[in-house]
Amino acid sequence: MIREHPRGITKTRRAVPPPADHGGQGRAFTLIELLVVVAIIALLISILLPSLSRAREMARASVCSSNMRQLYMAWTYYAQDHNGTICPGRDYSIISVNLGYTYRFWGGGWTLDGKFKPQGGFLYNYGKNMEVRVCPSWPRDKDNTGSLGIGYNYQYLTDGSGTRGETWTWTWVKESDIQRPASTVLFADVARNVKPPPDKPNLDEIETTYWIFPPSFDYPSFHGRHGEKGNVCWADGHVAPEKPEILREEYTAGGQVAPYSKDKVKRYNIGDLDRDGYPDTDELFDPKYDWTSDPNDPNDPVEP
């Protein structure tokens, strides 16, 4: 383009071409750039996933703790309605049969035709939300078998014995009998090694149970499923995480199976709930345990 200058001098100005039209798209990524982006995303995922998994398990542990606290409230309401006598662990007696059950326990019952019903549980009328019976990290079979992932200290807290479907002799315990509620377990996260049947002697699986067994029972059932720890609800109502303890070199499930090694127990993070380190004392289970005269400890254990 040629323009006239005011002083008569002509000046040539080159026209600037318009930018090229690429259809509104920018420069495409090269293959190397795409691979770098993918590698960065994969690295971030590998860093974040363990943290997300831990956070998810922490949330489940918190729900489990809340559920145990609600079970404790149901347990106390039961005692209030029964003149201070605490909830029994189980009942095979004629009383259950007359109610239509072959077997009842704190969390449900088995009907005469072999069906599980939570309505048969001793605590059902004091907390009908069945989800509170369940640890969210163990959701298996809760509707069909009552497998809750949470167990009760039945051996020391009002148990009974007798002939199935007939008479039953009870060992009643009152809430006032629990001398140290803060160190007597009520409920806990539970699982146990499956007793292998004769045709599968090498079976290596775990299952849940309705009970938290004391160390002297020789069948560890305390399960550290929340970051290697398990929740425990104590008789004063507080819930706290504890670490399963391995107290024996081998176990026999109370003499019911051939001995199996502690490695088989430890593999699944199962162990005993214990303070004094001795497998034959049940200081955290026995409501009348004398902490000042432990026969196995010359220094006497200190109450937690």
C-alpha positions as a LaTeX table, in Angstrom:
\begin{tabular}{lrrr}
\hline
Residue & $x$ (\AA) & $y$ (\AA) & $z$ (\AA) \\
\hline
Met1 & 0.00 & 0.00 & 0.00 \\
Ile2 & 1.35 & 3.46 & $-0.95$ \\
Arg3 & 0.44 & 6.52 & 1.04 \\
Glu4 & 1.15 & 10.17 & 0.36 \\
His5 & 3.26 & 11.81 & 3.02 \\
Pro6 & 2.26 & 15.36 & 3.98 \\
Arg7 & 5.67 & 16.61 & 2.74 \\
Gly8 & 5.29 & 14.88 & $-0.59$ \\
Ile9 & 7.36 & 11.84 & 0.27 \\
Thr10 & 5.80 & 8.58 & $-0.55$ \\
Lys11 & 6.12 & 5.70 & 1.92 \\
Thr12 & 5.43 & 2.07 & 1.21 \\
Arg13 & 3.75 & $-0.01$ & 3.93 \\
Arg14 & 3.64 & $-3.75$ & 3.68 \\
Ala15 & 0.29 & $-5.37$ & 4.45 \\
Val16 & 0.37 & $-7.91$ & 7.29 \\
Pro17 & $-1.34$ & $-11.16$ & 6.30 \\
Pro18 & $-4.19$ & $-12.32$ & 8.57 \\
Pro19 & $-3.47$ & $-15.22$ & 10.92 \\
Ala20 & $-4.02$ & $-18.62$ & 9.49 \\
Asp21 & $-7.41$ & $-20.20$ & 10.19 \\
His22 & $-7.00$ & $-23.60$ & 11.90 \\
Gly23 & $-10.67$ & $-24.17$ & 12.40 \\
Gly24 & $-10.57$ & $-22.89$ & 16.01 \\
Gln25 & $-8.13$ & $-25.61$ & 17.17 \\
Gly26 & $-4.73$ & $-25.17$ & 18.81 \\
Arg27 & $-1.62$ & $-27.19$ & 18.13 \\
Ala28 & $-2.14$ & $-30.90$ & 18.75 \\
Phe29 & $-0.17$ & $-32.71$ & 21.48 \\
Thr30 & 2.64 & $-34.88$ & 20.36 \\
Leu31 & 2.72 & $-38.54$ & 21.39 \\
Ile32 & 5.59 & $-37.89$ & 23.79 \\
Glu33 & 3.66 & $-35.09$ & 25.50 \\
Leu34 & 0.61 & $-37.34$ & 25.90 \\
Leu35 & 2.74 & $-40.11$ & 27.40 \\
Val36 & 4.26 & $-37.65$ & 29.88 \\
Val37 & 0.79 & $-36.47$ & 30.97 \\
Val38 & $-0.42$ & $-40.05$ & 31.38 \\
Ala39 & 2.69 & $-40.93$ & 33.41 \\
Ile40 & 2.14 & $-37.94$ & 35.72 \\
Ile41 & $-1.52$ & $-38.87$ & 36.27 \\
Ala42 & $-0.56$ & $-42.48$ & 37.01 \\
Leu43 & 2.06 & $-41.29$ & 39.51 \\
Leu44 & $-0.46$ & $-39.05$ & 41.28 \\
Ile45 & $-2.97$ & $-41.89$ & 41.48 \\
Ser46 & $-0.36$ & $-44.25$ & 42.95 \\
Ile47 & 0.45 & $-41.63$ & 45.59 \\
Leu48 & $-3.16$ & $-40.77$ & 46.44 \\
Leu49 & $-4.80$ & $-44.21$ & 46.41 \\
Pro50 & $-3.21$ & $-45.50$ & 49.64 \\
Ser51 & $-4.23$ & $-42.29$ & 51.39 \\
Leu52 & $-7.77$ & $-42.59$ & 50.06 \\
Ser53 & $-7.89$ & $-46.22$ & 51.14 \\
Arg54 & $-6.72$ & $-45.31$ & 54.64 \\
Ala55 & $-9.23$ & $-42.49$ & 54.84 \\
Arg56 & $-12.00$ & $-44.84$ & 53.76 \\
Glu57 & $-11.02$ & $-47.39$ & 56.42 \\
Met58 & $-10.84$ & $-44.67$ & 59.06 \\
Ala59 & $-14.41$ & $-43.70$ & 58.13 \\
Arg60 & $-15.53$ & $-47.33$ & 58.47 \\
Ala61 & $-13.77$ & $-47.60$ & 61.83 \\
Ser62 & $-15.62$ & $-44.49$ & 63.00 \\
Val63 & $-18.98$ & $-45.97$ & 61.96 \\
Cys64 & $-18.06$ & $-49.24$ & 63.69 \\
Ser65 & $-17.22$ & $-47.33$ & 66.87 \\
Ser66 & $-20.55$ & $-45.50$ & 66.72 \\
Asn67 & $-22.41$ & $-48.79$ & 66.22 \\
Met68 & $-20.74$ & $-50.30$ & 69.28 \\
Arg69 & $-21.69$ & $-47.27$ & 71.32 \\
Gln70 & $-25.33$ & $-47.79$ & 70.31 \\
Leu71 & $-25.08$ & $-51.47$ & 71.23 \\
Tyr72 & $-23.82$ & $-50.38$ & 74.62 \\
Met73 & $-26.88$ & $-48.16$ & 75.05 \\
Ala74 & $-29.18$ & $-51.09$ & 74.14 \\
Trp75 & $-27.24$ & $-53.25$ & 76.61 \\
Thr76 & $-27.79$ & $-50.76$ & 79.44 \\
Tyr77 & $-31.51$ & $-50.42$ & 78.62 \\
Tyr78 & $-31.84$ & $-54.21$ & 78.80 \\
Ala79 & $-30.23$ & $-54.24$ & 82.25 \\
Gln80 & $-32.54$ & $-51.46$ & 83.45 \\
Asp81 & $-35.57$ & $-53.49$ & 82.35 \\
His82 & $-34.29$ & $-56.67$ & 84.05 \\
Asn83 & $-33.47$ & $-55.37$ & 87.54 \\
Gly84 & $-29.82$ & $-54.82$ & 86.71 \\
Thr85 & $-29.22$ & $-58.27$ & 85.16 \\
Ile86 & $-27.25$ & $-57.86$ & 81.97 \\
Cys87 & $-28.00$ & $-59.32$ & 78.57 \\
Pro88 & $-27.26$ & $-63.07$ & 78.24 \\
Gly89 & $-25.06$ & $-64.19$ & 75.42 \\
Arg90 & $-27.09$ & $-67.17$ & 74.16 \\
Asp91 & $-29.98$ & $-69.50$ & 74.92 \\
Tyr92 & $-30.67$ & $-73.02$ & 73.61 \\
Ser93 & $-33.29$ & $-73.79$ & 76.25 \\
Ile94 & $-36.97$ & $-74.70$ & 76.13 \\
Ile95 & $-37.69$ & $-71.00$ & 76.60 \\
Ser96 & $-36.35$ & $-70.26$ & 73.12 \\
Val97 & $-38.12$ & $-73.30$ & 71.67 \\
Asn98 & $-41.45$ & $-72.07$ & 73.05 \\
Leu99 & $-40.79$ & $-68.76$ & 71.31 \\
Gly100 & $-40.17$ & $-70.52$ & 68.00 \\
Tyr101 & $-36.37$ & $-70.59$ & 68.05 \\
Thr102 & $-33.84$ & $-73.37$ & 68.34 \\
Tyr103 & $-31.21$ & $-70.87$ & 69.40 \\
Arg104 & $-31.11$ & $-67.20$ & 70.33 \\
Phe105 & $-28.22$ & $-64.88$ & 71.05 \\
Trp106 & $-27.75$ & $-61.19$ & 71.70 \\
Gly107 & $-27.94$ & $-60.25$ & 67.98 \\
Gly108 & $-30.67$ & $-62.55$ & 66.63 \\
Gly109 & $-32.06$ & $-66.05$ & 66.60 \\
Trp110 & $-32.52$ & $-69.18$ & 64.50 \\
Thr111 & $-36.11$ & $-70.26$ & 63.98 \\
Leu112 & $-37.33$ & $-73.85$ & 64.20 \\
Asp113 & $-37.33$ & $-74.04$ & 60.40 \\
Gly114 & $-33.69$ & $-72.91$ & 60.18 \\
Lys115 & $-34.04$ & $-69.23$ & 59.28 \\
Phe116 & $-32.12$ & $-66.39$ & 60.88 \\
Lys117 & $-34.20$ & $-63.58$ & 62.36 \\
Pro118 & $-32.72$ & $-60.53$ & 64.08 \\
Gln119 & $-36.02$ & $-60.16$ & 65.97 \\
Gly120 & $-34.97$ & $-63.12$ & 68.12 \\
Gly121 & $-32.02$ & $-61.25$ & 69.60 \\
Phe122 & $-32.07$ & $-60.23$ & 73.25 \\
Leu123 & $-31.21$ & $-56.63$ & 72.36 \\
Tyr124 & $-33.63$ & $-56.29$ & 69.44 \\
Asn125 & $-36.31$ & $-54.40$ & 71.35 \\
Tyr126 & $-33.74$ & $-51.85$ & 72.52 \\
Gly127 & $-32.35$ & $-50.94$ & 69.11 \\
Lys128 & $-34.23$ & $-52.17$ & 66.05 \\
Asn129 & $-31.87$ & $-50.59$ & 63.53 \\
Met130 & $-30.09$ & $-53.75$ & 62.50 \\
Glu131 & $-27.20$ & $-51.89$ & 60.87 \\
Val132 & $-25.82$ & $-51.00$ & 64.29 \\
Arg133 & $-25.11$ & $-54.70$ & 64.88 \\
Val134 & $-22.67$ & $-54.74$ & 61.97 \\
Cys135 & $-19.09$ & $-53.59$ & 61.51 \\
Pro136 & $-19.08$ & $-51.93$ & 58.05 \\
Ser137 & $-15.72$ & $-53.51$ & 57.31 \\
Trp138 & $-17.35$ & $-56.96$ & 57.64 \\
Pro139 & $-20.65$ & $-56.82$ & 55.71 \\
Arg140 & $-20.73$ & $-60.49$ & 54.70 \\
Asp141 & $-23.79$ & $-62.67$ & 55.29 \\
Lys142 & $-25.31$ & $-60.40$ & 57.93 \\
Asp143 & $-28.84$ & $-61.02$ & 56.63 \\
Asn144 & $-28.56$ & $-64.80$ & 56.25 \\
Thr145 & $-26.41$ & $-65.91$ & 59.16 \\
Gly146 & $-26.27$ & $-62.97$ & 61.51 \\
Ser147 & $-22.53$ & $-62.72$ & 60.90 \\
Leu148 & $-22.03$ & $-59.27$ & 62.26 \\
Gly149 & $-18.30$ & $-58.76$ & 62.62 \\
Ile150 & $-18.98$ & $-57.69$ & 66.22 \\
Gly151 & $-18.81$ & $-60.15$ & 69.12 \\
Tyr152 & $-19.98$ & $-60.17$ & 72.75 \\
Asn153 & $-18.15$ & $-61.27$ & 75.91 \\
Tyr154 & $-20.65$ & $-64.04$ & 76.57 \\
Gln155 & $-18.44$ & $-66.42$ & 78.58 \\
Tyr156 & $-18.16$ & $-64.05$ & 81.52 \\
Leu157 & $-21.31$ & $-61.96$ & 81.15 \\
Thr158 & $-24.39$ & $-64.09$ & 81.92 \\
Asp159 & $-23.90$ & $-67.40$ & 80.16 \\
Gly160 & $-25.78$ & $-70.64$ & 80.56 \\
Ser161 & $-25.43$ & $-74.35$ & 79.98 \\
Gly162 & $-27.66$ & $-77.36$ & 79.69 \\
Thr163 & $-29.39$ & $-79.65$ & 77.22 \\
Arg164 & $-30.54$ & $-78.11$ & 73.95 \\
Gly165 & $-34.27$ & $-77.63$ & 73.91 \\
Glu166 & $-34.67$ & $-78.54$ & 77.57 \\
Thr167 & $-33.56$ & $-77.01$ & 80.86 \\
Trp168 & $-30.84$ & $-74.41$ & 81.01 \\
Thr169 & $-28.79$ & $-73.31$ & 84.00 \\
Trp170 & $-27.86$ & $-69.66$ & 84.01 \\
Thr171 & $-24.93$ & $-67.84$ & 85.57 \\
Trp172 & $-26.51$ & $-64.45$ & 86.05 \\
Val173 & $-24.40$ & $-61.31$ & 86.20 \\
Lys174 & $-25.65$ & $-57.90$ & 87.23 \\
Glu175 & $-24.29$ & $-54.64$ & 85.99 \\
Ser176 & $-23.25$ & $-53.83$ & 89.55 \\
Asp177 & $-21.07$ & $-56.99$ & 89.59 \\
Ile178 & $-18.66$ & $-55.43$ & 87.10 \\
Gln179 & $-16.00$ & $-54.08$ & 89.40 \\
Arg180 & $-13.96$ & $-52.19$ & 86.82 \\
Pro181 & $-16.22$ & $-51.24$ & 83.88 \\
Ala182 & $-13.49$ & $-49.29$ & 82.09 \\
Ser183 & $-11.39$ & $-52.46$ & 81.77 \\
Thr184 & $-14.09$ & $-55.09$ & 81.15 \\
Val185 & $-14.88$ & $-55.77$ & 77.51 \\
Leu186 & $-18.47$ & $-55.94$ & 76.25 \\
Phe187 & $-18.20$ & $-55.93$ & 72.45 \\
Ala188 & $-15.29$ & $-56.07$ & 70.02 \\
Asp189 & $-14.41$ & $-56.58$ & 66.34 \\
Val190 & $-14.21$ & $-60.33$ & 65.83 \\
Ala191 & $-13.15$ & $-63.01$ & 63.35 \\
Arg192 & $-11.61$ & $-66.46$ & 63.78 \\
Asn193 & $-9.81$ & $-69.12$ & 61.82 \\
Val194 & $-12.25$ & $-71.66$ & 60.38 \\
Lys195 & $-12.01$ & $-75.08$ & 61.98 \\
Pro196 & $-10.94$ & $-77.30$ & 59.06 \\
Pro197 & $-13.26$ & $-80.26$ & 58.42 \\
Pro198 & $-11.78$ & $-83.78$ & 58.16 \\
Asp199 & $-11.96$ & $-83.73$ & 54.37 \\
Lys200 & $-10.17$ & $-80.34$ & 54.19 \\
Pro201 & $-7.42$ & $-80.44$ & 56.81 \\
Asn202 & $-5.46$ & $-77.63$ & 55.11 \\
Leu203 & $-8.36$ & $-75.19$ & 54.88 \\
Asp204 & $-7.08$ & $-71.69$ & 55.59 \\
Glu205 & $-9.95$ & $-69.21$ & 55.85 \\
Ile206 & $-11.50$ & $-66.92$ & 58.42 \\
Glu207 & $-15.07$ & $-66.33$ & 59.46 \\
Thr208 & $-16.81$ & $-64.06$ & 61.88 \\
Thr209 & $-18.40$ & $-65.17$ & 65.13 \\
Tyr210 & $-20.91$ & $-63.83$ & 67.64 \\
Trp211 & $-18.33$ & $-63.82$ & 70.43 \\
Ile212 & $-15.10$ & $-62.25$ & 71.60 \\
Phe213 & $-13.29$ & $-65.18$ & 73.23 \\
Pro214 & $-11.01$ & $-64.67$ & 76.26 \\
Pro215 & $-7.34$ & $-65.74$ & 76.01 \\
Ser216 & $-7.86$ & $-68.85$ & 78.16 \\
Phe217 & $-10.28$ & $-70.24$ & 75.57 \\
Asp218 & $-7.33$ & $-70.89$ & 73.23 \\
Tyr219 & $-9.27$ & $-69.71$ & 70.18 \\
Pro220 & $-8.32$ & $-66.08$ & 69.39 \\
Ser221 & $-11.13$ & $-64.05$ & 67.87 \\
Phe222 & $-10.15$ & $-60.39$ & 68.26 \\
His223 & $-9.75$ & $-58.98$ & 64.74 \\
Gly224 & $-7.58$ & $-55.97$ & 63.91 \\
Arg225 & $-9.41$ & $-54.98$ & 60.74 \\
His226 & $-9.14$ & $-51.21$ & 61.10 \\
Gly227 & $-5.54$ & $-50.35$ & 60.29 \\
Glu228 & $-4.23$ & $-53.40$ & 62.22 \\
Lys229 & $-6.38$ & $-52.53$ & 65.23 \\
Gly230 & $-9.87$ & $-53.50$ & 66.28 \\
Asn231 & $-12.53$ & $-51.52$ & 68.10 \\
Val232 & $-13.46$ & $-52.51$ & 71.65 \\
Cys233 & $-16.51$ & $-51.33$ & 73.59 \\
Trp234 & $-15.93$ & $-51.44$ & 77.34 \\
Ala235 & $-18.53$ & $-51.79$ & 80.08 \\
Asp236 & $-18.40$ & $-48.08$ & 80.92 \\
Gly237 & $-19.46$ & $-47.23$ & 77.35 \\
His238 & $-16.22$ & $-45.91$ & 75.91 \\
Val239 & $-14.95$ & $-47.36$ & 72.63 \\
Ala240 & $-11.25$ & $-47.49$ & 71.81 \\
Pro241 & $-9.00$ & $-49.26$ & 69.28 \\
Glu242 & $-6.75$ & $-52.06$ & 70.50 \\
Lys243 & $-4.09$ & $-54.22$ & 68.88 \\
Pro244 & $-4.53$ & $-58.03$ & 68.80 \\
Glu245 & $-1.93$ & $-59.88$ & 70.87 \\
Ile246 & $-0.32$ & $-63.23$ & 70.00 \\
Leu247 & 0.04 & $-65.11$ & 73.30 \\
Arg248 & 0.77 & $-68.70$ & 72.22 \\
Glu249 & 3.06 & $-70.48$ & 69.80 \\
Glu250 & 0.14 & $-72.58$ & 68.60 \\
Tyr251 & $-3.61$ & $-72.83$ & 69.08 \\
Thr252 & $-6.14$ & $-75.68$ & 69.25 \\
Ala253 & $-9.50$ & $-73.83$ & 69.29 \\
Gly254 & $-10.07$ & $-75.01$ & 72.82 \\
Gly255 & $-8.86$ & $-78.52$ & 72.05 \\
Gln256 & $-11.28$ & $-78.96$ & 69.16 \\
Val257 & $-8.77$ & $-79.11$ & 66.29 \\
Ala258 & $-5.19$ & $-80.15$ & 65.65 \\
Pro259 & $-2.73$ & $-77.45$ & 66.75 \\
Tyr260 & $-2.16$ & $-74.66$ & 64.25 \\
Ser261 & 0.67 & $-72.13$ & 64.41 \\
Lys262 & 0.53 & $-68.53$ & 65.49 \\
Asp263 & 1.54 & $-67.56$ & 61.94 \\
Lys264 & $-1.83$ & $-68.76$ & 60.67 \\
Val265 & $-3.52$ & $-66.48$ & 63.20 \\
Lys266 & $-1.21$ & $-63.53$ & 62.65 \\
Arg267 & $-1.63$ & $-63.70$ & 58.86 \\
Tyr268 & $-5.18$ & $-62.42$ & 59.24 \\
Asn269 & $-4.33$ & $-59.96$ & 62.02 \\
Ile270 & $-6.28$ & $-61.99$ & 64.58 \\
Gly271 & $-5.20$ & $-62.34$ & 68.18 \\
Asp272 & $-6.31$ & $-62.03$ & 71.77 \\
Leu273 & $-7.45$ & $-59.02$ & 73.74 \\
Asp274 & $-5.01$ & $-58.91$ & 76.64 \\
Arg275 & $-3.06$ & $-56.72$ & 79.05 \\
Asp276 & $-0.82$ & $-58.89$ & 81.21 \\
Gly277 & 0.74 & $-61.10$ & 78.52 \\
Tyr278 & $-0.46$ & $-64.39$ & 80.03 \\
Pro279 & $-2.78$ & $-66.61$ & 77.97 \\
Asp280 & $-4.41$ & $-68.28$ & 80.99 \\
Thr281 & $-5.69$ & $-65.11$ & 82.66 \\
Asp282 & $-8.76$ & $-63.23$ & 81.46 \\
Glu283 & $-8.25$ & $-59.93$ & 83.20 \\
Leu284 & $-10.16$ & $-57.93$ & 80.55 \\
Phe285 & $-13.12$ & $-60.32$ & 80.47 \\
Asp286 & $-13.83$ & $-61.40$ & 84.03 \\
Pro287 & $-15.99$ & $-58.69$ & 85.67 \\
Lys288 & $-14.72$ & $-59.74$ & 89.12 \\
Tyr289 & $-11.06$ & $-60.13$ & 88.22 \\
Asp290 & $-8.71$ & $-59.17$ & 91.04 \\
Trp291 & $-6.10$ & $-56.90$ & 89.50 \\
Thr292 & $-4.10$ & $-56.75$ & 92.71 \\
Ser293 & $-3.29$ & $-60.46$ & 92.95 \\
Asp294 & $-2.54$ & $-61.87$ & 89.51 \\
Pro295 & $-0.94$ & $-65.29$ & 90.27 \\
Asn296 & 1.23 & $-65.15$ & 87.16 \\
Asp297 & 2.67 & $-61.70$ & 87.63 \\
Pro298 & 4.96 & $-61.07$ & 90.61 \\
Asn299 & 4.75 & $-57.36$ & 89.97 \\
Asp300 & 0.93 & $-57.37$ & 89.72 \\
Pro301 & $-0.51$ & $-55.86$ & 86.55 \\
Val302 & $-1.61$ & $-52.27$ & 86.52 \\
Glu303 & $-5.18$ & $-51.59$ & 85.57 \\
Pro304 & $-5.38$ & $-49.77$ & 82.18 \\
\hline
\end{tabular}
